[in-house]
């Protein structure tokens, strides 16, 4: 039964000025825009943001909810950032343009810098925004933007259109020269500051695009920038390209590699209550029903495996997008939540073990990250093929380091078994390799069950977590607070595979301990089993004990770290 269950487990109003763009003193009458969209990647169907750039690294491309096609923009608004995403395009002087777009969310704005804008309050589904403006007598570029409002939650935008003639009369095909002398001018545990030499262009440079690995993370008008939202103790490689008003991009600058500083005293700031949900087993419930009943926001979605040739698929057989798993994810996100996929588990054909190299594994992980615009991923490292294979451990950690560098802000989690006193030999080896490889793992999650005996599930869980804290301190040189902030606990509700019993009262105590010690993550296996069936044994769709429906999920929703 251990094999069966472990395989199947483990957010006021803004007043924006609407000054016209037409310059005072212009004599010529404005031309009429022809119906042609001059924006690039207007529906985000490329799967990347480029050439859009978003403040605070808060924009991502998602597969749901969309208005048209298969992709849309998600802006993760914070209390201090509206997640404004913008694109600068070439336009013709003294010409009328029409701007429109489809948006969803609370207080979403669409407009042009220095000119007109429009907004909608809080549509429950996609609504169209439209506005128009006329360029000035000598204007050759315009910056189109979409953004949300402070603390109003994630907004979505899709199929944005700027109808009118492109700039430059179609004649500017010359790219700027490459920026020179890229260097880092400073860093913290969560940001890197960069500067470079200016590029030249036959018409003029309008923007510089900053890349981390192969992904564009920022766009600025000057020759310096600070990339924020990074993870501590993590290596990043940056390049810069210049872009003109016609959209021509230069070759890349020299690259510069920077490792962010270690976190101090406060850890990652990442907190996640995310019980496991598995669509391929155990009478999977409607996630929106569970969310409504419990207040839970995150789910760990199990499991992404290898469908052959180092290609990711849900359970190794269900398509990455378009199936029941995406339907569940759409429900979760529509209800204001999000997911972290879990790669691996106890059984099956695992990407970590079967991808030929760390770079191949990173490519497989990137497919899933890009498909869902992920904020976090979990590698559930178990069994002899991954956990008890040091070479595979190193491959997984190197791949996580790669995708973390290529997706600034992405959180990486590793999940593994434990003894009652802390990590086993292979758990200690995993932690040591993470430090040696400078992998920048955000959360080390232990699974404190299936100990092979022991009735005190609260005491054993706390002892195992304290043992993990001690190991993290000695390996990384962290203080207690920092070590705790990198710890996750993933338990098993009701009866474990070895019939250890975790009651709602015990899980409440574990949740309270986790909050008081400010750990990073609390999860359990699984929501599918979060239903009572006293005396039912260790089965897939109930806990085997007496409990209220979704009781463990409700308790977990109280985890705040």
DRENVEX-123679 format. One record per residue (C-alpha): residue in three letters; x, y, z; residue number from 1. Coordinates in steps of 0.1 Angstrom, whole numbers. Each point is the difference from the previous one (the first is absolute). Last residue first. Example, Ala and Ser with C-alpha at 12.3 -4.5 7.8 and 13.67 -1.06 7.14 Angstrom:
// residues 2
- residu,u,v,w,num
- SER,137,-11,71,2
- ALA,-14,-34,7,1
//
This chain:
// residues 561
- residu,u,v,w,num
- UNK,42,309,84,561
- UNK,-37,6,-9,560
- UNK,-15,-34,5,559
- UNK,-37,3,7,558
- UNK,-8,-15,-35,557
- UNK,16,-32,13,556
- UNK,-27,-4,26,555
- UNK,-27,4,-26,554
- UNK,18,-25,-23,553
- UNK,2,-25,29,552
- UNK,-38,4,6,551
- UNK,-9,-4,-37,550
- UNK,-30,-23,10,549
- UNK,-2,-4,38,548
- UNK,21,-27,16,547
- UNK,-2,-36,12,546
- UNK,30,-20,-13,545
- UNK,10,-18,-31,544
- UNK,9,32,-18,543
- UNK,-22,-3,-31,542
- UNK,3,-3,-38,541
- UNK,32,-19,-6,540
- UNK,-1,-27,28,539
- UNK,18,-8,32,538
- UNK,-26,-16,22,537
- UNK,-37,7,0,536
- UNK,-3,-4,37,535
- UNK,-14,36,3,534
- UNK,-7,13,-35,533
- UNK,4,38,1,532
- UNK,9,21,-29,531
- UNK,33,18,-7,530
- UNK,13,-29,-21,529
- UNK,-2,18,-34,528
- UNK,14,31,18,527
- UNK,31,-20,6,526
- UNK,28,-5,11,525
- UNK,8,30,20,524
- UNK,16,35,-3,523
- UNK,15,27,21,522
- UNK,27,23,-13,521
- UNK,24,27,10,520
- UNK,6,-4,37,519
- UNK,-8,28,24,518
- UNK,8,-18,33,517
- UNK,-34,10,16,516
- UNK,-18,-7,-33,515
- UNK,15,-35,-4,514
- UNK,-7,-9,37,513
- UNK,-36,11,-5,512
- UNK,-3,-21,-32,511
- UNK,15,-30,18,510
- UNK,-25,5,29,509
- UNK,-29,2,-25,508
- UNK,13,-32,-17,507
- UNK,-1,-18,34,506
- UNK,-36,12,7,505
- UNK,-11,-10,-36,504
- UNK,15,-35,7,503
- UNK,33,-13,-14,502
- UNK,1,-37,5,501
- UNK,29,-23,-11,500
- UNK,-15,-28,-20,499
- UNK,32,-8,-20,498
- UNK,-14,16,-32,497
- UNK,-11,29,23,496
- UNK,-34,1,16,495
- UNK,-17,33,4,494
- UNK,16,29,-18,493
- UNK,35,-5,-14,492
- UNK,26,27,7,491
- UNK,20,24,-22,490
- UNK,21,24,21,489
- UNK,21,27,-15,488
- UNK,31,17,12,487
- UNK,19,29,-15,486
- UNK,-14,26,25,485
- UNK,11,-22,29,484
- UNK,36,2,-11,483
- UNK,-2,38,-3,482
- UNK,-15,4,35,481
- UNK,25,-25,16,480
- UNK,31,17,-15,479
- UNK,15,-11,-33,478
- UNK,34,-13,-7,477
- UNK,-11,-19,-30,476
- UNK,9,-36,10,475
- UNK,0,3,38,474
- UNK,-32,20,1,473
- UNK,-18,-21,-26,472
- UNK,9,-32,20,471
- UNK,-12,14,33,470
- UNK,-33,12,-17,469
- UNK,-5,-35,-15,468
- UNK,4,-16,35,467
- UNK,-25,25,14,466
- UNK,-24,-10,-28,465
- UNK,4,-37,8,464
- UNK,-5,6,37,463
- UNK,-31,20,-7,462
- UNK,-14,-27,-22,461
- UNK,9,-28,25,460
- UNK,-17,19,29,459
- UNK,-31,7,-19,458
- UNK,-2,-35,-15,457
- UNK,6,-17,33,456
- UNK,-9,-36,-9,455
- UNK,34,-12,-12,454
- UNK,7,-26,-27,453
- UNK,16,-3,-34,452
- UNK,3,37,-4,451
- UNK,-27,0,-27,450
- UNK,-7,36,10,449
- UNK,19,33,2,448
- UNK,3,10,-36,447
- UNK,27,27,0,446
- UNK,-1,31,-21,445
- UNK,32,20,-7,444
- UNK,-11,34,-13,443
- UNK,16,27,-20,442
- UNK,27,-20,-17,441
- UNK,28,23,-13,440
- UNK,19,-26,-19,439
- UNK,34,12,12,438
- UNK,14,-34,-12,437
- UNK,18,-7,33,436
- UNK,-30,12,20,435
- UNK,-25,-21,-19,434
- UNK,24,-29,1,433
- UNK,2,2,38,432
- UNK,-38,1,3,431
- UNK,-4,-30,-22,430
- UNK,28,-19,19,429
- UNK,-18,7,33,428
- UNK,-32,-14,-15,427
- UNK,19,-30,-13,426
- UNK,15,-7,34,425
- UNK,-33,5,17,424
- UNK,-15,34,8,423
- UNK,-14,7,34,422
- UNK,-6,-18,33,421
- UNK,-31,-20,-9,420
- UNK,16,-9,-33,419
- UNK,-7,19,-32,418
- UNK,-15,-3,-35,417
- UNK,5,26,-27,416
- UNK,-15,32,-15,415
- UNK,20,26,-19,414
- UNK,-15,34,-6,413
- UNK,10,27,-25,412
- UNK,-15,35,-1,411
- UNK,0,19,-33,410
- UNK,6,37,5,409
- UNK,24,3,-29,408
- UNK,-7,-28,-26,407
- UNK,33,-8,-18,406
- UNK,21,-1,32,405
- UNK,-26,-22,18,404
- UNK,-3,-22,-31,403
- UNK,38,-7,1,402
- UNK,3,-5,38,401
- UNK,-29,-25,-2,400
- UNK,18,-18,-28,399
- UNK,32,-1,21,398
- UNK,-20,-13,30,397
- UNK,-16,-28,-20,396
- UNK,33,-11,-16,395
- UNK,17,0,34,394
- UNK,-27,-22,15,393
- UNK,3,-22,-31,392
- UNK,37,-4,6,391
- UNK,-6,-7,37,390
- UNK,-25,-28,-6,389
- UNK,-20,-9,31,388
- UNK,-25,28,-5,387
- UNK,-4,-4,-38,386
- UNK,-2,-37,-12,385
- UNK,2,-15,35,384
- UNK,-32,15,13,383
- UNK,-11,37,4,382
- UNK,6,35,-12,381
- UNK,-32,21,-2,380
- UNK,13,29,-20,379
- UNK,-24,30,7,378
- UNK,-5,30,-23,377
- UNK,-8,36,8,376
- UNK,-14,31,-17,375
- UNK,-12,-17,-31,374
- UNK,-11,16,-33,373
- UNK,-20,-32,-8,372
- UNK,15,-12,-33,371
- UNK,33,19,5,370
- UNK,8,-17,34,369
- UNK,-11,-34,-14,368
- UNK,22,3,-31,367
- UNK,28,14,22,366
- UNK,1,-32,21,365
- UNK,6,-20,-32,364
- UNK,28,24,-11,363
- UNK,16,-1,35,362
- UNK,0,-38,-3,361
- UNK,18,2,-33,360
- UNK,25,24,15,359
- UNK,5,-23,30,358
- UNK,7,-29,-23,357
- UNK,-15,-31,-15,356
- UNK,-35,5,13,355
- UNK,-11,-34,15,354
- UNK,7,3,37,353
- UNK,-11,35,5,352
- UNK,-28,-3,-24,351
- UNK,-16,-28,19,350
- UNK,-15,-31,-15,349
- UNK,-24,-13,27,348
- UNK,2,-4,37,347
- UNK,6,19,33,346
- UNK,-5,35,-11,345
- UNK,14,20,-29,344
- UNK,-7,36,-10,343
- UNK,-25,18,22,342
- UNK,-18,29,-16,341
- UNK,-6,31,21,340
- UNK,-35,15,-4,339
- UNK,-19,32,3,338
- UNK,-30,16,16,337
- UNK,-24,28,-7,336
- UNK,-31,-21,-9,335
- UNK,8,3,-37,334
- UNK,35,-12,8,333
- UNK,-13,-32,17,332
- UNK,-26,-7,-27,331
- UNK,25,4,-28,330
- UNK,24,-23,19,329
- UNK,-27,-26,2,328
- UNK,-7,3,-37,327
- UNK,37,-1,-7,326
- UNK,2,-34,18,325
- UNK,-31,-14,-17,324
- UNK,15,6,-34,323
- UNK,10,28,-23,322
- UNK,37,4,10,321
- UNK,27,-24,11,320
- UNK,-17,-29,-17,319
- UNK,-8,-29,23,318
- UNK,24,-30,-1,317
- UNK,30,5,21,316
- UNK,-22,7,30,315
- UNK,-4,35,-14,314
- UNK,24,3,-29,313
- UNK,36,11,-3,312
- UNK,21,-10,-30,311
- UNK,35,-15,8,310
- UNK,-3,-24,-29,309
- UNK,-29,-19,14,308
- UNK,-31,12,19,307
- UNK,22,10,29,306
- UNK,-18,10,31,305
- UNK,-19,30,15,304
- UNK,-20,-11,31,303
- UNK,-19,13,19,302
- UNK,-12,36,3,301
- UNK,9,17,33,300
- UNK,-29,23,7,299
- UNK,-1,36,11,298
- UNK,-29,22,11,297
- UNK,-17,-19,29,296
- UNK,-30,19,15,295
- UNK,-16,-33,11,294
- UNK,-35,-4,-16,293
- UNK,4,23,-29,292
- UNK,35,-14,-8,291
- UNK,-13,-36,2,290
- UNK,-29,7,-23,289
- UNK,23,19,-24,288
- UNK,24,-30,0,287
- UNK,-28,-24,-11,286
- UNK,9,-33,16,285
- UNK,23,-27,-14,284
- UNK,-15,-34,5,283
- UNK,33,-16,12,282
- UNK,22,1,-31,281
- UNK,11,18,-31,280
- UNK,-9,36,9,279
- UNK,22,0,31,278
- UNK,-2,29,25,277
- UNK,27,5,26,276
- UNK,-3,25,28,275
- UNK,14,35,-6,274
- UNK,5,25,28,273
- UNK,28,21,-13,272
- UNK,23,27,15,271
- UNK,30,16,-18,270
- UNK,17,28,19,269
- UNK,33,-16,-10,268
- UNK,17,1,33,267
- UNK,-4,27,25,266
- UNK,33,-1,19,265
- UNK,23,7,-29,264
- UNK,-4,-13,-35,263
- UNK,33,-7,-18,262
- UNK,11,25,-27,261
- UNK,-9,-5,-36,260
- UNK,24,-17,-23,259
- UNK,8,20,-31,258
- UNK,10,-11,-36,257
- UNK,5,26,-27,256
- UNK,-6,-5,-37,255
- UNK,14,21,-27,254
- UNK,-27,19,-19,253
- UNK,-25,-17,-21,252
- UNK,-5,8,-36,251
- UNK,-23,29,-7,250
- UNK,-37,0,-2,249
- UNK,-22,16,-27,248
- UNK,-34,9,13,247
- UNK,-6,30,-23,246
- UNK,5,23,30,245
- UNK,35,-14,7,244
- UNK,11,-28,23,243
- UNK,33,-6,18,242
- UNK,8,-34,15,241
- UNK,14,-8,35,240
- UNK,15,-32,15,239
- UNK,-3,-14,35,238
- UNK,11,-33,16,237
- UNK,-14,-8,35,236
- UNK,16,-20,29,235
- UNK,-21,-4,31,234
- UNK,9,6,37,233
- UNK,-33,19,5,232
- UNK,-28,-1,-25,231
- UNK,-9,28,-24,230
- UNK,-30,23,1,229
- UNK,20,29,-13,228
- UNK,20,9,-32,227
- UNK,15,34,4,226
- UNK,6,20,-31,225
- UNK,26,22,-18,224
- UNK,5,14,-35,223
- UNK,-33,18,-3,222
- UNK,-34,-8,-16,221
- UNK,-7,-32,20,220
- UNK,-14,-35,-7,219
- UNK,1,-29,25,218
- UNK,-1,-38,3,217
- UNK,6,-12,-36,216
- UNK,6,-38,2,215
- UNK,29,-18,-16,214
- UNK,24,1,30,213
- UNK,-11,31,19,212
- UNK,-7,26,-27,211
- UNK,-1,38,2,210
- UNK,-17,19,-29,209
- UNK,12,35,-7,208
- UNK,-24,24,-15,207
- UNK,-6,28,-25,206
- UNK,33,1,-19,205
- UNK,0,26,-28,204
- UNK,-4,3,-38,203
- UNK,34,-13,-14,202
- UNK,7,-17,34,201
- UNK,27,2,26,200
- UNK,3,-20,32,199
- UNK,8,14,34,198
- UNK,26,-16,23,197
- UNK,-12,-23,28,196
- UNK,-13,0,36,195
- UNK,-14,-26,23,194
- UNK,-15,-3,35,193
- UNK,-8,-34,14,192
- UNK,-29,-7,24,191
- UNK,-13,-24,27,190
- UNK,30,-8,23,189
- UNK,15,33,-9,188
- UNK,21,11,-30,187
- UNK,21,28,-14,186
- UNK,15,15,-31,185
- UNK,-1,-31,-22,184
- UNK,16,5,-34,183
- UNK,-10,2,-37,182
- UNK,29,16,-19,181
- UNK,-17,4,-33,180
- UNK,-36,2,-13,179
- UNK,-3,-16,-35,178
- UNK,-5,24,-29,177
- UNK,-35,9,-10,176
- UNK,-19,-19,-26,175
- UNK,-6,13,-35,174
- UNK,-34,-9,-16,173
- UNK,-14,35,0,172
- UNK,-20,4,-33,171
- UNK,-35,-10,9,170
- UNK,-12,36,0,169
- UNK,20,5,32,168
- UNK,-29,-8,22,167
- UNK,-27,-26,-3,166
- UNK,-34,11,-12,165
- UNK,-30,-3,23,164
- UNK,-18,-24,23,163
- UNK,16,-6,33,162
- UNK,-15,-33,12,161
- UNK,3,-20,32,160
- UNK,-13,-36,-3,159
- UNK,4,-9,36,158
- UNK,2,15,35,157
- UNK,-3,-16,35,156
- UNK,1,16,34,155
- UNK,14,-15,32,154
- UNK,-12,15,33,153
- UNK,-13,34,10,152
- UNK,29,9,23,151
- UNK,10,31,-21,150
- UNK,-18,2,-33,149
- UNK,4,-19,-33,148
- UNK,20,9,-30,147
- UNK,0,2,-38,146
- UNK,24,22,-20,145
- UNK,7,13,-35,144
- UNK,31,20,-6,143
- UNK,0,22,-31,142
- UNK,27,8,-26,141
- UNK,5,24,-29,140
- UNK,-15,32,13,139
- UNK,8,31,-21,138
- UNK,-35,15,-4,137
- UNK,-14,-17,30,136
- UNK,-18,-33,-1,135
- UNK,-38,-2,2,134
- UNK,-17,-21,27,133
- UNK,-27,-27,3,132
- UNK,-16,-21,27,131
- UNK,-15,-35,3,130
- UNK,-3,-25,29,129
- UNK,-16,-34,-7,128
- UNK,-12,-22,29,127
- UNK,12,-35,10,126
- UNK,-19,-17,28,125
- UNK,-9,10,35,124
- UNK,5,36,-9,123
- UNK,13,23,28,122
- UNK,3,37,-6,121
- UNK,9,7,-36,120
- UNK,26,25,-12,119
- UNK,8,24,-28,118
- UNK,31,20,-10,117
- UNK,9,30,-22,116
- UNK,34,16,-2,115
- UNK,34,4,15,114
- UNK,7,-38,-1,113
- UNK,-28,-18,-19,112
- UNK,-29,-17,17,111
- UNK,-16,-31,15,110
- UNK,-10,-3,36,109
- UNK,-13,-29,21,108
- UNK,-19,6,32,107
- UNK,-7,-35,14,106
- UNK,5,-27,-26,105
- UNK,-5,-9,-36,104
- UNK,11,18,-31,103
- UNK,-5,0,-38,102
- UNK,18,27,-19,101
- UNK,-5,30,-22,100
- UNK,20,30,-13,99
- UNK,-10,20,-30,98
- UNK,25,23,-17,97
- UNK,-4,34,-17,96
- UNK,31,14,-18,95
- UNK,20,32,4,94
- UNK,33,-18,0,93
- UNK,3,-37,-10,92
- UNK,5,-26,27,91
- UNK,29,-23,10,90
- UNK,-8,-22,30,89
- UNK,8,-1,37,88
- UNK,-15,-28,20,87
- UNK,-13,1,36,86
- UNK,-9,-22,30,85
- UNK,-9,17,32,84
- UNK,0,-23,30,83
- UNK,-18,25,22,82
- UNK,28,0,26,81
- UNK,0,7,38,80
- UNK,-28,-21,14,79
- UNK,7,-26,-27,78
- UNK,-15,-6,-35,77
- UNK,9,-34,-16,76
- UNK,-7,10,-36,75
- UNK,-11,-30,-22,74
- UNK,3,3,-37,73
- UNK,-19,-25,-23,72
- UNK,6,-32,-19,71
- UNK,-20,-27,-19,70
- UNK,-18,20,-27,69
- UNK,-26,25,11,68
- UNK,-12,14,32,67
- UNK,22,-21,23,66
- UNK,-3,-11,37,65
- UNK,21,-20,-2,64
- UNK,32,-10,-19,63
- UNK,22,26,17,62
- UNK,27,25,-11,61
- UNK,16,18,29,60
- UNK,2,36,14,59
- UNK,12,9,34,58
- UNK,37,5,-8,57
- UNK,-3,31,21,56
- UNK,-13,20,-29,55
- UNK,-9,-19,-32,54
- UNK,16,0,-34,53
- UNK,-17,-9,-33,52
- UNK,23,-9,-29,51
- UNK,1,-28,12,50
- UNK,-24,-14,25,49
- UNK,4,-37,-9,48
- UNK,-23,-28,-12,47
- UNK,0,13,-35,46
- UNK,-38,3,2,45
- UNK,3,30,22,44
- UNK,-31,14,-17,43
- UNK,15,33,-13,42
- UNK,35,-16,-7,41
- UNK,11,30,-19,40
- UNK,-22,31,-1,39
- UNK,-7,17,-33,38
- UNK,-35,-14,-5,37
- UNK,-12,10,-34,36
- UNK,-33,18,-7,35
- UNK,13,32,-17,34
- UNK,3,29,22,33
- UNK,-15,33,-13,32
- UNK,24,29,-4,31
- UNK,-2,29,23,30
- UNK,-5,35,-14,29
- UNK,32,20,-5,28
- UNK,4,31,21,27
- UNK,15,-12,32,26
- UNK,4,30,24,25
- UNK,-6,-20,32,24
- UNK,12,-36,-4,23
- UNK,-25,-28,-4,22
- UNK,5,-25,28,21
- UNK,-32,10,17,20
- UNK,0,3,38,19
- UNK,-21,-27,16,18
- UNK,14,0,35,17
- UNK,-5,-31,21,16
- UNK,-20,0,32,15
- UNK,3,-33,16,14
- UNK,-28,-17,20,13
- UNK,10,-10,31,12
- UNK,30,-108,0,11
- UNK,94,-291,27,10
- UNK,-29,-16,-14,9
- UNK,-9,-28,-25,8
- UNK,34,-16,0,7
- UNK,1,3,38,6
- UNK,-35,-15,2,5
- UNK,5,-30,-22,4
- UNK,36,-7,11,3
- UNK,-8,2,37,2
- UNK,-30,-23,-6,1
//
